[in-house]
Amino acid sequence: MRGLFVTATDTGVGKTEVACAILRNARAAGLDVIGMKPAQSGHDPGEPSDADRLRAACDGAEPLEVICPYTFAAPLAPAVAARVEGKTVSLARIVDAARALAARHEAVLVEGAGGLLVPLTERETYADLARALGLAALVVARAGLGTVNHVALTVEALRARRIPLAGIVLNRTVAEDDPSVPHNVAEIARLTGCEPLATLPFVRDIAERASIVRSRLAGKIQF
């Protein structure tokens, strides 16, 4: 399968924003790439969900239920949310859905939920999904204090499972800097051997921010 697996070091670090920017850049360059959100939980019905945003970034090329096979109300890891709602998540079903998308499109971008080891099913994590799909992983992380440890642990977990590292993106999630910000890129490169592809700025205006994210990532992600 040709594609990319987008993961993060934590929840709320801007993973969907980065995934949407990558999708829009790739499609603008002429690549028929489709986004997929295997499972989402805790969606506010009054706001666009992660899957909605991925679908919009792909110009609505596939129905929402195809892009996102599982949706849960509780803001919990998919395996836990499914258990609370008396449901189950099947890794095989997700893999089949991803392969079906890959058969209709040139590439598939699969966005995880939270971090790499978030429980997806009762037995498997998102790392198991990335391995099952044979996709390299792009890691999205906060730009501030604590990110060096989080990124290094995530990269170590990827390498222990022989999941290729496609790159690292640092994302400013708050307006205020902290003393670590000027040093984090170099420290991450020193510890992991992989220099982050970009450090994305904090911009309050959503449209302006989306444009900046796209420009900073243009040409840096390969499928």
C-alpha positions as CSV (number, residue, x, y, z in Angstrom):
1,M,0.0,0.0,0.0
2,R,1.3,3.4,-0.9
3,G,0.6,6.0,1.9
4,L,1.5,7.5,5.2
5,F,0.5,6.9,8.8
6,V,0.2,10.1,10.9
7,T,0.6,9.6,14.6
8,A,1.4,11.9,17.5
9,T,3.1,12.1,20.9
10,D,-0.2,13.0,22.6
11,T,-3.7,14.1,22.0
12,G,-4.4,17.7,21.0
13,V,-1.0,18.4,19.3
14,G,-2.4,19.3,15.9
15,K,-2.2,15.9,14.2
16,T,-5.4,16.4,12.1
17,E,-4.3,19.9,11.1
18,V,-1.0,18.5,9.8
19,A,-2.7,15.6,8.1
20,C,-5.1,17.9,6.3
21,A,-2.3,20.1,5.1
22,I,-0.4,17.1,3.7
23,L,-3.6,15.9,1.9
24,R,-4.2,19.3,0.4
25,N,-0.6,19.7,-0.7
26,A,-0.5,16.2,-2.3
27,R,-3.8,16.7,-4.1
28,A,-2.7,20.1,-5.3
29,A,0.4,18.4,-6.8
30,G,-1.8,16.0,-8.7
31,L,-1.6,12.9,-6.4
32,D,-4.9,11.2,-5.8
33,V,-4.5,10.6,-2.1
34,I,-7.4,9.9,0.3
35,G,-7.5,10.4,4.0
36,M,-8.7,7.8,6.5
37,K,-9.6,8.1,10.2
38,P,-10.0,4.5,11.4
39,A,-11.8,5.4,14.6
40,Q,-12.7,8.7,16.3
41,S,-14.3,9.3,19.7
42,G,-15.5,12.2,21.7
43,H,-16.8,14.2,18.8
44,D,-18.8,17.3,19.5
45,P,-21.8,17.1,17.1
46,G,-21.8,20.9,16.7
47,E,-18.3,20.9,15.3
48,P,-16.6,19.2,12.3
49,S,-15.0,16.0,13.4
50,D,-11.5,14.9,12.5
51,A,-13.0,12.6,9.8
52,D,-15.0,15.5,8.4
53,R,-11.9,17.6,8.1
54,L,-10.0,14.9,6.4
55,R,-12.9,14.3,4.0
56,A,-13.0,18.0,3.2
57,A,-9.2,18.0,2.5
58,C,-9.9,15.3,0.0
59,D,-12.7,17.3,-1.7
60,G,-15.3,14.8,-0.5
61,A,-13.9,12.0,-2.6
62,E,-15.3,9.3,-0.4
63,P,-18.4,8.9,1.9
64,L,-17.7,9.8,5.6
65,E,-18.5,6.2,6.8
66,V,-15.8,4.9,4.4
67,I,-13.2,7.3,5.6
68,C,-14.1,6.6,9.3
69,P,-15.4,3.1,10.0
70,Y,-15.9,3.6,13.7
71,T,-17.2,6.7,15.6
72,F,-17.8,6.7,19.4
73,A,-19.4,9.4,21.6
74,A,-17.2,9.0,24.7
75,P,-13.9,11.0,24.7
76,L,-11.8,7.9,25.3
77,A,-9.3,5.6,23.4
78,P,-11.3,3.7,20.7
79,A,-11.0,0.4,22.5
80,V,-12.2,1.9,25.8
81,A,-15.0,3.9,24.1
82,A,-16.2,0.8,22.3
83,R,-16.2,-1.2,25.5
84,V,-18.2,1.5,27.3
85,E,-20.7,1.5,24.4
86,G,-20.9,-2.3,24.2
87,K,-19.2,-2.5,20.8
88,T,-16.0,-3.9,19.4
89,V,-13.4,-2.6,17.0
90,S,-11.9,-5.0,14.5
91,L,-8.4,-4.5,13.2
92,A,-9.2,-6.7,10.2
93,R,-12.1,-4.6,9.2
94,I,-10.0,-1.4,9.3
95,V,-7.2,-3.0,7.3
96,D,-9.8,-4.2,4.7
97,A,-11.3,-0.7,4.5
98,A,-7.8,0.9,4.0
99,R,-6.9,-1.6,1.3
100,A,-10.2,-0.9,-0.5
101,L,-9.4,2.8,-0.4
102,A,-5.9,2.0,-1.7
103,A,-7.4,0.1,-4.6
104,R,-9.4,3.2,-5.7
105,H,-6.8,5.9,-5.0
106,E,-3.1,6.3,-5.6
107,A,-2.2,6.7,-1.9
108,V,-3.9,6.6,1.6
109,L,-3.1,8.8,4.5
110,V,-4.2,7.1,7.7
111,E,-4.5,9.3,10.8
112,G,-4.3,7.7,14.2
113,A,-5.8,8.9,17.5
114,G,-3.6,10.4,20.2
115,G,-0.3,8.6,20.5
116,L,1.2,5.5,18.9
117,L,0.3,3.1,21.7
118,V,-3.3,4.2,22.2
119,P,-5.5,1.0,22.4
120,L,-7.3,0.6,19.1
121,T,-8.9,-2.8,19.8
122,E,-8.9,-5.1,22.9
123,R,-5.6,-6.6,21.6
124,E,-4.0,-4.0,19.3
125,T,-2.7,-0.5,19.4
126,Y,-2.3,2.0,16.5
127,A,1.3,0.8,16.2
128,D,-0.1,-2.6,15.2
129,L,-2.3,-0.9,12.6
130,A,0.7,0.9,11.1
131,R,2.5,-2.4,10.9
132,A,-0.4,-4.2,9.4
133,L,-0.7,-1.6,6.7
134,G,3.0,-1.4,6.1
135,L,3.1,2.4,6.3
136,A,5.8,4.7,7.4
137,A,4.9,7.0,10.3
138,L,5.0,10.8,10.6
139,V,5.2,12.0,14.2
140,V,3.5,15.2,15.2
141,A,4.5,16.7,18.5
142,R,4.3,19.8,20.6
143,A,7.0,22.3,20.1
144,G,7.5,23.2,23.9
145,L,8.8,21.7,27.1
146,G,8.6,17.9,27.4
147,T,8.5,17.2,23.7
148,V,12.1,15.9,23.5
149,N,11.3,13.0,25.8
150,H,7.9,12.4,24.1
151,V,9.4,12.4,20.6
152,A,12.3,10.2,21.6
153,L,10.0,7.6,23.2
154,T,7.7,7.5,20.2
155,V,10.6,7.1,17.8
156,E,12.1,4.4,19.9
157,A,8.7,2.6,19.9
158,L,8.5,2.9,16.1
159,R,12.0,1.5,15.6
160,A,11.4,-1.4,18.1
161,R,8.5,-2.4,15.9
162,R,10.3,-1.8,12.6
163,I,7.9,0.9,11.5
164,P,9.8,3.3,9.3
165,L,10.0,6.9,10.5
166,A,8.8,9.3,7.7
167,G,9.6,12.4,9.7
168,I,8.8,14.6,12.7
169,V,6.8,17.8,12.8
170,L,6.8,20.1,15.8
171,N,3.6,22.2,16.3
172,R,3.2,25.3,18.4
173,T,0.0,24.7,20.4
174,V,0.1,27.8,22.5
175,A,1.1,31.4,21.9
176,E,3.7,31.7,24.6
177,D,7.2,30.4,24.2
178,D,9.1,28.5,26.9
179,P,12.9,28.2,27.4
180,S,13.0,24.8,25.6
181,V,11.7,26.0,22.2
182,P,15.0,27.2,20.8
183,H,16.7,24.0,21.7
184,N,14.2,21.3,21.0
185,V,14.9,20.8,17.3
186,A,18.6,20.2,17.9
187,E,18.0,17.9,20.9
188,I,15.5,15.8,19.0
189,A,17.9,15.5,16.1
190,R,20.7,14.5,18.4
191,L,18.7,11.8,20.2
192,T,16.8,10.4,17.3
193,G,19.0,11.0,14.3
194,C,16.1,12.7,12.6
195,E,15.9,16.5,12.4
196,P,12.3,17.7,12.5
197,L,10.9,18.7,9.1
198,A,9.3,21.8,10.4
199,T,8.3,23.8,13.5
200,L,4.8,25.2,12.9
201,P,3.9,28.6,14.4
202,F,1.0,29.4,16.6
203,V,-1.6,31.6,14.7
204,R,-5.0,32.2,16.1
205,D,-6.7,32.8,12.7
206,I,-7.7,29.3,11.5
207,A,-7.6,30.1,7.8
208,E,-4.2,31.9,8.0
209,R,-2.8,29.1,10.1
210,A,-3.9,26.4,7.6
211,S,-2.2,28.4,4.8
212,I,1.1,28.6,6.8
213,V,1.0,24.9,7.8
214,R,0.6,24.0,4.1
215,S,3.4,26.2,3.0
216,R,5.8,25.0,5.7
217,L,5.2,21.3,4.8
218,A,5.0,21.7,1.0
219,G,7.4,19.3,-0.7
220,K,8.6,17.8,2.6
221,I,6.3,14.7,2.8
222,Q,6.7,11.8,0.4
223,F,4.2,9.0,-0.2
